[in-house]
Amino acid sequence: MALDLIDELLGVVRCLGSAGVGYAVCGGLAVTIHGAVRTTRDIDVLVAPEDADRAVESLAQAGFVHAALPMVFGAGTPAEREIRRVSKIVEGQVRTVDLLLATGALRPMLDGRTAVSWADVALQVVSLEDLMAMKRLAGRHQDLADVERLEAVAHERR
């Protein structure tokens, strides 16, 4: 049984929705949802810190039972972010969900999420503007390349 990224995403958002966890898809999948197609292997979701434990528990229903210790990147900087990672392993294949905690500069991005109909499911996604801001904050090569593609999409929509 292959782990299809889209099927897994839909399962993740259903679990979060059933548990009453507010979320916003972000990362590479949000880049694609906003119209700048790129490949990715994981699912990145922004959640409120007070919902993190409930989010992890809800994802166990979809088979995401392998939890890593909390990770902090960019400690003490404006780009600081804490991630709770849970993974699913099926027939040697690994699928990962990174729950980014909406603290500091990320909190307004969760509050400003937008609903998008995708694959016949209403997804909550970080807005295009906030996604570009998140990518700029992270500042990695891939993130800056994503910003360029997203800016082109935004320009085409005007």
ZIKADA-V516685 format. One record per pair of residues at least 24 apart in sequence whose ideal C-beta (glycine too) atoms are under 8 Angstrom apart, sorted by the first residue. I is the first residue (numbers start at 0). J is the second residue. Records with the same first field share a line. If there is no record, write none. Layout:
I = J / J
This chain:
0 = 89 / 90
1 = 92
2 = 87 / 89 / 92 / 93 / 94
4 = 28 / 39 / 40 / 42 / 94
5 = 118
7 = 42 / 61 / 87 / 94
8 = 42 / 122
9 = 118 / 120
10 = 61
11 = 42 / 44 / 58 / 61 / 63 / 96
12 = 120 / 122 / 123
13 = 61 / 120
14 = 57 / 58 / 60 / 61
15 = 44 / 46 / 54 / 57 / 58
17 = 57 / 60
18 = 53 / 54 / 56 / 57
19 = 53
20 = 46 / 50 / 53 / 54 / 57
21 = 46 / 47 / 50 / 109 / 112 / 123
22 = 46 / 50 / 54 / 109 / 112 / 123
23 = 108 / 109 / 112 / 123 / 124 / 125
24 = 122 / 123 / 124 / 125
25 = 99 / 108 / 124 / 125 / 130 / 133
26 = 97
27 = 145
29 = 124 / 125 / 130
30 = 130 / 145 / 148 / 149
32 = 115 / 117 / 122 / 124
33 = 124 / 127 / 130 / 149 / 152
34 = 152
35 = 145 / 148 / 149 / 151 / 152
37 = 145 / 148
40 = 94 / 95
41 = 94 / 95 / 96 / 97
42 = 94 / 95 / 96 / 97
43 = 96 / 97 / 99
44 = 96 / 97 / 98 / 99
45 = 98 / 99 / 100 / 101 / 105 / 108 / 109 / 112 / 125
46 = 98 / 99 / 100 / 101 / 109
47 = 100 / 101 / 106 / 109
48 = 81 / 100 / 101 / 102
51 = 83 / 98 / 100
54 = 83 / 98
55 = 83 / 85 / 98
58 = 85 / 96
59 = 85
61 = 87
62 = 87 / 89
63 = 87 / 94 / 96
77 = 103 / 104 / 136
78 = 104 / 136 / 137 / 138
79 = 103
80 = 105 / 137
104 = 132 / 136
105 = 133
108 = 132 / 133
127 = 152 / 153
